[in-house]
Amino acid sequence: MWSGRGLGLPEAELAGFAAQLRHVMKKDVYWIARAACPDRHAGDAAVWSPGHYDDEDGFVYFAGPCAHGGPWPGYRPAEVFSIALPRVRGLRIRVAAYLAG
């Protein structure tokens, strides 16, 4: 995680992460948050960068709005991070596009 800037995930875990994003989007709380969001473009894929694979570490990086609560700059390991619910759709689109190759 780079709080406020993006996240990186091991390429081998992207399919499972995509499944979790899909699961979140099926919840009523997701749709309530989307409807209440004043930014109608919050769920657009353009909020996130296309996935970039780094062959040195095997991670795929997506620049975009996520946070882990830590104040430090740069990518750091994080066990927990947050993405505002209205922004989940855009990340799901970017992850699916990366997986589709």
CYANA upper distance limits for C-alpha pairs under 8 A (distance plus 0.5 A):
  1 MET  CA      5 ARG  CA      8.45
  1 MET  CA      6 GLY  CA      6.61
  1 MET  CA      7 LEU  CA      4.92
  1 MET  CA      8 GLY  CA      6.79
  1 MET  CA     67 ALA  CA      7.88
  1 MET  CA     68 HIS  CA      7.52
  1 MET  CA     74 GLY  CA      8.31
  1 MET  CA     75 TYR  CA      5.55
  1 MET  CA     76 ARG  CA      5.86
  1 MET  CA     77 PRO  CA      6.59
  1 MET  CA     78 ALA  CA      6.62
  1 MET  CA     81 PHE  CA      8.14
  2 TRP  CA      6 GLY  CA      5.81
  2 TRP  CA      7 LEU  CA      6.53
  2 TRP  CA     66 CYS  CA      8.48
  2 TRP  CA     67 ALA  CA      7.77
  2 TRP  CA     68 HIS  CA      8.38
  2 TRP  CA     73 PRO  CA      7.05
  2 TRP  CA     74 GLY  CA      5.82
  2 TRP  CA     75 TYR  CA      4.96
  2 TRP  CA     76 ARG  CA      6.88
  3 SER  CA      7 LEU  CA      8.49
  3 SER  CA     65 PRO  CA      8.46
  3 SER  CA     66 CYS  CA      6.56
  3 SER  CA     67 ALA  CA      4.73
  3 SER  CA     68 HIS  CA      6.06
  3 SER  CA     69 GLY  CA      7.41
  3 SER  CA     70 GLY  CA      7.39
  3 SER  CA     71 PRO  CA      8.19
  3 SER  CA     72 TRP  CA      8.47
  3 SER  CA     73 PRO  CA      7.95
  3 SER  CA     75 TYR  CA      8.45
  4 GLY  CA     64 GLY  CA      7.57
  4 GLY  CA     65 PRO  CA      5.73
  4 GLY  CA     66 CYS  CA      5.69
  4 GLY  CA     67 ALA  CA      5.69
  5 ARG  CA     63 ALA  CA      6.13
  5 ARG  CA     64 GLY  CA      5.83
  5 ARG  CA     65 PRO  CA      6.39
  5 ARG  CA     66 CYS  CA      7.20
  5 ARG  CA     67 ALA  CA      8.38
  6 GLY  CA     61 TYR  CA      7.73
  6 GLY  CA     62 PHE  CA      6.04
  6 GLY  CA     63 ALA  CA      4.47
  6 GLY  CA     64 GLY  CA      5.06
  6 GLY  CA     65 PRO  CA      6.66
  6 GLY  CA     66 CYS  CA      6.49
  6 GLY  CA     67 ALA  CA      8.46
  7 LEU  CA     61 TYR  CA      6.23
  7 LEU  CA     62 PHE  CA      6.04
  7 LEU  CA     63 ALA  CA      6.95
  7 LEU  CA     64 GLY  CA      8.01
  7 LEU  CA     66 CYS  CA      7.83
  7 LEU  CA     75 TYR  CA      8.15
  8 GLY  CA     59 PHE  CA      6.31
  8 GLY  CA     60 VAL  CA      5.83
  8 GLY  CA     61 TYR  CA      4.62
  8 GLY  CA     62 PHE  CA      6.75
  9 LEU  CA     13 GLU  CA      7.28
  9 LEU  CA     14 LEU  CA      7.28
  9 LEU  CA     59 PHE  CA      5.65
  9 LEU  CA     60 VAL  CA      5.92
  9 LEU  CA     61 TYR  CA      7.07
 10 PRO  CA     14 LEU  CA      7.31
 10 PRO  CA     58 GLY  CA      6.34
 10 PRO  CA     59 PHE  CA      4.72
 10 PRO  CA     60 VAL  CA      6.70
 11 GLU  CA     53 TYR  CA      8.27
 11 GLU  CA     58 GLY  CA      6.56
 11 GLU  CA     59 PHE  CA      5.80
 11 GLU  CA     60 VAL  CA      6.17
 13 GLU  CA     17 PHE  CA      6.75
 14 LEU  CA     18 ALA  CA      6.52
 14 LEU  CA     95 VAL  CA      7.62
 14 LEU  CA     99 LEU  CA      8.10
 15 ALA  CA     19 ALA  CA      6.83
 15 ALA  CA     99 LEU  CA      7.87
 16 GLY  CA     20 GLN  CA      6.88
 17 PHE  CA     21 LEU  CA      6.80
 18 ALA  CA     22 ARG  CA      6.71
 18 ALA  CA     92 ARG  CA      6.66
 18 ALA  CA     95 VAL  CA      6.93
 18 ALA  CA     96 ALA  CA      7.39
 19 ALA  CA     23 HIS  CA      6.69
 20 GLN  CA     24 VAL  CA      6.77
 21 LEU  CA     25 MET  CA      6.86
 21 LEU  CA     88 VAL  CA      7.23
 21 LEU  CA     89 ARG  CA      8.29
 21 LEU  CA     92 ARG  CA      6.58
 22 ARG  CA     26 LYS  CA      7.14
 22 ARG  CA     92 ARG  CA      7.72
 23 HIS  CA     27 LYS  CA      7.60
 24 VAL  CA     30 TYR  CA      7.17
 25 MET  CA     30 TYR  CA      6.23
 25 MET  CA     31 TRP  CA      7.85
 25 MET  CA     88 VAL  CA      8.04
 25 MET  CA     89 ARG  CA      7.86
 26 LYS  CA     30 TYR  CA      7.78
 27 LYS  CA     31 TRP  CA      7.49
 28 ASP  CA     32 ILE  CA      6.65
 29 VAL  CA     33 ALA  CA      6.60
 30 TYR  CA     34 ARG  CA      6.70
 30 TYR  CA     85 LEU  CA      6.22
 30 TYR  CA     86 PRO  CA      7.47
 31 TRP  CA     35 ALA  CA      6.60
 32 ILE  CA     36 ALA  CA      6.68
 33 ALA  CA     37 CYS  CA      6.56
 33 ALA  CA     85 LEU  CA      6.77
 33 ALA  CA     86 PRO  CA      6.56
 34 ARG  CA     43 GLY  CA      8.39
 34 ARG  CA     85 LEU  CA      7.54
 34 ARG  CA     86 PRO  CA      5.28
 37 CYS  CA     42 ALA  CA      8.22
 37 CYS  CA     86 PRO  CA      7.37
 42 ALA  CA     47 VAL  CA      7.40
 42 ALA  CA     86 PRO  CA      6.18
 42 ALA  CA     87 ARG  CA      5.77
 42 ALA  CA     90 GLY  CA      8.20
 43 GLY  CA     47 VAL  CA      7.87
 43 GLY  CA     86 PRO  CA      5.93
 43 GLY  CA     87 ARG  CA      5.12
 43 GLY  CA     88 VAL  CA      7.01
 43 GLY  CA     89 ARG  CA      5.51
 43 GLY  CA     90 GLY  CA      5.35
 44 ASP  CA     87 ARG  CA      7.93
 44 ASP  CA     89 ARG  CA      7.39
 44 ASP  CA     90 GLY  CA      5.24
 45 ALA  CA     49 SER  CA      8.19
 45 ALA  CA     89 ARG  CA      7.76
 45 ALA  CA     90 GLY  CA      4.28
 45 ALA  CA     91 LEU  CA      6.86
 45 ALA  CA     93 ILE  CA      6.48
 45 ALA  CA     94 ARG  CA      6.75
 46 ALA  CA     90 GLY  CA      7.52
 47 VAL  CA     64 GLY  CA      6.64
 47 VAL  CA     65 PRO  CA      8.01
 47 VAL  CA     87 ARG  CA      8.07
 47 VAL  CA     90 GLY  CA      6.98
 47 VAL  CA     91 LEU  CA      8.48
 48 TRP  CA     62 PHE  CA      6.83
 48 TRP  CA     63 ALA  CA      6.07
 48 TRP  CA     64 GLY  CA      5.07
 48 TRP  CA     65 PRO  CA      7.96
 48 TRP  CA     90 GLY  CA      6.96
 48 TRP  CA     91 LEU  CA      6.63
 48 TRP  CA     94 ARG  CA      7.53
 49 SER  CA     62 PHE  CA      5.88
 49 SER  CA     63 ALA  CA      5.60
 49 SER  CA     64 GLY  CA      7.09
 49 SER  CA     94 ARG  CA      7.78
 50 PRO  CA     62 PHE  CA      6.76
 50 PRO  CA     63 ALA  CA      8.40
 50 PRO  CA     94 ARG  CA      6.14
 50 PRO  CA     95 VAL  CA      8.41
 50 PRO  CA     97 ALA  CA      8.42
 50 PRO  CA     98 TYR  CA      7.75
 51 GLY  CA     60 VAL  CA      6.32
 51 GLY  CA     61 TYR  CA      5.93
 51 GLY  CA     62 PHE  CA      5.57
 51 GLY  CA     94 ARG  CA      7.08
 51 GLY  CA     95 VAL  CA      7.34
 51 GLY  CA     98 TYR  CA      6.38
 52 HIS  CA     60 VAL  CA      5.75
 52 HIS  CA     61 TYR  CA      5.59
 52 HIS  CA     62 PHE  CA      7.18
 53 TYR  CA     58 GLY  CA      7.37
 53 TYR  CA     59 PHE  CA      6.37
 53 TYR  CA     60 VAL  CA      4.80
 53 TYR  CA     61 TYR  CA      6.89
 54 ASP  CA     58 GLY  CA      6.15
 54 ASP  CA     59 PHE  CA      6.10
 54 ASP  CA     60 VAL  CA      6.74
 54 ASP  CA     61 TYR  CA      8.18
 55 ASP  CA     59 PHE  CA      7.82
 65 PRO  CA     83 ILE  CA      7.25
 65 PRO  CA     84 ALA  CA      8.45
 65 PRO  CA     87 ARG  CA      8.28
 66 CYS  CA     81 PHE  CA      7.45
 66 CYS  CA     82 SER  CA      6.12
 66 CYS  CA     83 ILE  CA      5.23
 66 CYS  CA     84 ALA  CA      7.86
 67 ALA  CA     81 PHE  CA      6.04
 67 ALA  CA     82 SER  CA      5.79
 67 ALA  CA     83 ILE  CA      7.21
 68 HIS  CA     78 ALA  CA      7.28
 68 HIS  CA     80 VAL  CA      6.88
 68 HIS  CA     81 PHE  CA      4.84
 68 HIS  CA     82 SER  CA      6.71
 69 GLY  CA     81 PHE  CA      8.24
 83 ILE  CA     87 ARG  CA      7.15
 83 ILE  CA     88 VAL  CA      7.21
 84 ALA  CA     88 VAL  CA      7.40
 87 ARG  CA     91 LEU  CA      7.34
 88 VAL  CA     92 ARG  CA      6.66
 89 ARG  CA     93 ILE  CA      6.76
 90 GLY  CA     94 ARG  CA      6.86
 91 LEU  CA     95 VAL  CA      6.58
 92 ARG  CA     96 ALA  CA      6.52
 93 ILE  CA     97 ALA  CA      6.58
 94 ARG  CA     98 TYR  CA      6.71
 95 VAL  CA     99 LEU  CA      6.71
 96 ALA  CA    100 ALA  CA      6.55
 97 ALA  CA    101 GLY  CA      6.91
